[in-house]
Amino acid sequence: MKKKINVMHLVGTMSLGGSSKLVKFDVENQNKDRYNMSICCLGDLGEYGEELLTKGYSVESLGIRNSWKSIIRNIFGLIKLFFYMKGKDIDVINSHLFICGVIGRVFGYLLNVNGIIHTTHNIMYPRIEPFIDKVLQKISDAIIVDSSAVKNKLINAGQSPNNINIIYNGVDESELNIGQEAMDIRKRLGLSKDDIVIGNIANFQFYKGHDCLIEIFSKLAIKFDNIFLLLVGEGELENNLKSLAKKLNVQDKIYFLGKRKN
């Protein structure tokens, strides 16, 4: 019998978010007869991690914290990760976002992992990250990005285009067949079937551009009395965005819905 390929995703957390959902989608849809899929979270499992655990998938939390006060705990967490990868006999490691990309690729190299893959989910490049990513590309078998814009950003930052691969984000079509549920949500929010509803799902981080969206929406609201904006997500800029909505006099037309799984 042919040996299954052991694939591990290394993520910060599996809380609600775009990158976590893509990892979840990948793990749930791979051929179980060919792959042993596992997820290792530097931090907490998060909502998606807990859900996958209940379905029988291998999801591990290292309990690492983003704080110097937890440095001893974090060192032990990294040691645990090293031996976790070694014990799992990982064939392919796919790291996500910058910190996991550094740790995952270095550990993968030290453990002679056959396939070292890193997925870049955004193009925000502060400080020395471009230089570090350029160095780590030399030990990466593949870099995955979700658009030509991200690929071009990496190339402009000095990375070679040779192993940068564009794979567009997948969508679970079953989640789009909401039918009556959409009308129920409108009813709960006090919206009619004739209202124009614009939706946005993203954490409130500056690079998501919610401020631009709200400014544009305020101009549309002048022309259309029955237009509304639903913002699903949370983050450090939430209060600033609410203040902007009030400043532009559209606070009654914008719904901040927090984290949602539906």
PyMOL commands that set and color helices and strands:
alter all, ss='L'
color gray80, all
select helices_A, chain A and resi 18-29+46-54+68-88+98-110+129-139+148-156+173-176+180-189+206-208+210-223+238-247
alter helices_A, ss='H'
color red, helices_A
select strands_A, chain A and resi 5-11+35-41+58-61+92-96+115-119+142-145+164-166+196-201+227-232+254-258
alter strands_A, ss='S'
color yellow, strands_A
deselect
rebuild
show_as cartoon
